[in-house]
Amino acid sequence: MGAEELIANYGYIAVLIGTFFEGETILLIAGFFAHLGYLKLSYVIAAAFAGSLAGDQLFFYAGRIKGIELVNRLEGVDCLIVEMQADGTLIDHYSKAFQADK
């Protein structure tokens, strides 16, 4: 079985799993293979969308359910987060990107 057959047979599953964990690099490689004609671009887009959506949702809910326990296990991180929330550093850091220039 040659490389072309492997890409054609397992390319979409590789895109789905790859975008579940990482995303951009896998999608760039899959787009290149679609350009070469080994994969169909519409299927690559669908697999990438499904993989990235599933990964984002899983990791979001894992953090929402077990995030506090993880932070409590790591020494010093909890204090840093509380300090950044209390003095507004966390909000100030990210809010500047959304402010309009005057």
C-alpha beads as a LAMMPS data file, in Angstrom:
LAMMPS data file: protein, C-alpha beads

102 atoms
101 bonds

1 atom types
1 bond types

-500.0 500.0 xlo xhi
-500.0 500.0 ylo yhi
-500.0 500.0 zlo zhi

Masses

1 110.0

Atoms # bond

1 1 1 0.000 0.000 0.000
2 1 1 1.524 3.279 -1.139
3 1 1 1.413 6.687 0.491
4 1 1 -1.319 7.849 -1.889
5 1 1 -3.593 4.988 -0.852
6 1 1 -2.939 5.621 2.840
7 1 1 -3.811 9.292 2.439
8 1 1 -6.928 8.491 0.424
9 1 1 -8.105 5.780 2.844
10 1 1 -7.233 7.340 6.202
11 1 1 -6.822 11.035 5.421
12 1 1 -10.207 12.191 6.648
13 1 1 -9.922 10.248 9.904
14 1 1 -6.436 11.698 10.383
15 1 1 -7.851 15.204 9.846
16 1 1 -10.648 14.556 12.337
17 1 1 -8.301 13.248 15.028
18 1 1 -5.580 15.775 14.251
19 1 1 -7.869 18.789 14.492
20 1 1 -9.342 17.386 17.695
21 1 1 -5.953 17.877 19.377
22 1 1 -3.946 20.427 17.401
23 1 1 -5.650 21.938 14.406
24 1 1 -3.787 24.397 12.222
25 1 1 -0.849 22.275 11.125
26 1 1 -3.015 19.256 10.339
27 1 1 -5.438 21.416 8.389
28 1 1 -2.613 22.970 6.398
29 1 1 -1.270 19.536 5.458
30 1 1 -4.772 18.283 4.606
31 1 1 -5.347 21.334 2.407
32 1 1 -2.118 20.564 0.573
33 1 1 -3.239 16.970 -0.033
34 1 1 -6.618 18.251 -1.230
35 1 1 -4.802 20.534 -3.645
36 1 1 -2.837 17.557 -4.952
37 1 1 -6.101 15.667 -5.463
38 1 1 -5.681 12.964 -2.814
39 1 1 -8.569 14.316 -0.704
40 1 1 -11.741 16.266 -1.469
41 1 1 -11.647 19.752 -0.005
42 1 1 -15.289 19.722 1.113
43 1 1 -14.724 16.526 3.118
44 1 1 -11.529 17.961 4.612
45 1 1 -13.448 21.045 5.739
46 1 1 -16.226 18.918 7.247
47 1 1 -13.788 16.624 9.075
48 1 1 -11.776 19.589 10.362
49 1 1 -14.909 21.351 11.580
50 1 1 -16.178 18.251 13.371
51 1 1 -12.799 17.497 14.956
52 1 1 -12.119 21.022 16.162
53 1 1 -15.660 21.489 17.481
54 1 1 -15.550 18.187 19.366
55 1 1 -12.105 18.967 20.815
56 1 1 -13.064 22.475 21.899
57 1 1 -16.255 21.273 23.545
58 1 1 -14.584 18.372 25.339
59 1 1 -11.729 20.473 26.711
60 1 1 -14.091 23.305 27.694
61 1 1 -16.345 21.003 29.684
62 1 1 -13.381 19.143 31.186
63 1 1 -12.049 22.472 32.424
64 1 1 -15.452 23.530 33.643
65 1 1 -16.020 20.322 35.585
66 1 1 -12.500 19.522 36.820
67 1 1 -10.712 22.857 36.381
68 1 1 -10.959 24.001 40.000
69 1 1 -9.585 20.667 41.229
70 1 1 -6.643 20.968 38.844
71 1 1 -5.889 24.533 39.904
72 1 1 -6.071 23.542 43.564
73 1 1 -3.485 20.801 42.969
74 1 1 -0.996 23.215 41.428
75 1 1 0.726 25.326 44.068
76 1 1 0.853 29.046 43.390
77 1 1 -1.441 29.043 40.375
78 1 1 -4.581 29.567 42.447
79 1 1 -3.093 32.582 44.188
80 1 1 -1.986 34.076 40.885
81 1 1 -5.448 33.712 39.335
82 1 1 -7.172 35.201 42.388
83 1 1 -4.727 38.127 42.437
84 1 1 -5.219 38.800 38.731
85 1 1 -8.997 38.740 39.120
86 1 1 -8.948 40.928 42.233
87 1 1 -6.830 43.741 40.822
88 1 1 -8.358 43.562 37.331
89 1 1 -5.140 42.524 35.588
90 1 1 -6.784 39.579 33.878
91 1 1 -9.638 41.672 32.504
92 1 1 -7.410 44.618 31.576
93 1 1 -5.021 42.390 29.688
94 1 1 -7.675 41.022 27.355
95 1 1 -10.072 43.964 27.161
96 1 1 -7.607 46.264 25.363
97 1 1 -7.967 44.247 22.190
98 1 1 -11.663 45.121 22.033
99 1 1 -11.437 48.844 22.799
100 1 1 -11.960 51.265 19.950
101 1 1 -9.340 53.923 19.228
102 1 1 -10.402 57.427 20.105

Bonds

1 1 1 2
2 1 2 3
3 1 3 4
4 1 4 5
5 1 5 6
6 1 6 7
7 1 7 8
8 1 8 9
9 1 9 10
10 1 10 11
11 1 11 12
12 1 12 13
13 1 13 14
14 1 14 15
15 1 15 16
16 1 16 17
17 1 17 18
18 1 18 19
19 1 19 20
20 1 20 21
21 1 21 22
22 1 22 23
23 1 23 24
24 1 24 25
25 1 25 26
26 1 26 27
27 1 27 28
28 1 28 29
29 1 29 30
30 1 30 31
31 1 31 32
32 1 32 33
33 1 33 34
34 1 34 35
35 1 35 36
36 1 36 37
37 1 37 38
38 1 38 39
39 1 39 40
40 1 40 41
41 1 41 42
42 1 42 43
43 1 43 44
44 1 44 45
45 1 45 46
46 1 46 47
47 1 47 48
48 1 48 49
49 1 49 50
50 1 50 51
51 1 51 52
52 1 52 53
53 1 53 54
54 1 54 55
55 1 55 56
56 1 56 57
57 1 57 58
58 1 58 59
59 1 59 60
60 1 60 61
61 1 61 62
62 1 62 63
63 1 63 64
64 1 64 65
65 1 65 66
66 1 66 67
67 1 67 68
68 1 68 69
69 1 69 70
70 1 70 71
71 1 71 72
72 1 72 73
73 1 73 74
74 1 74 75
75 1 75 76
76 1 76 77
77 1 77 78
78 1 78 79
79 1 79 80
80 1 80 81
81 1 81 82
82 1 82 83
83 1 83 84
84 1 84 85
85 1 85 86
86 1 86 87
87 1 87 88
88 1 88 89
89 1 89 90
90 1 90 91
91 1 91 92
92 1 92 93
93 1 93 94
94 1 94 95
95 1 95 96
96 1 96 97
97 1 97 98
98 1 98 99
99 1 99 100
100 1 100 101
101 1 101 102
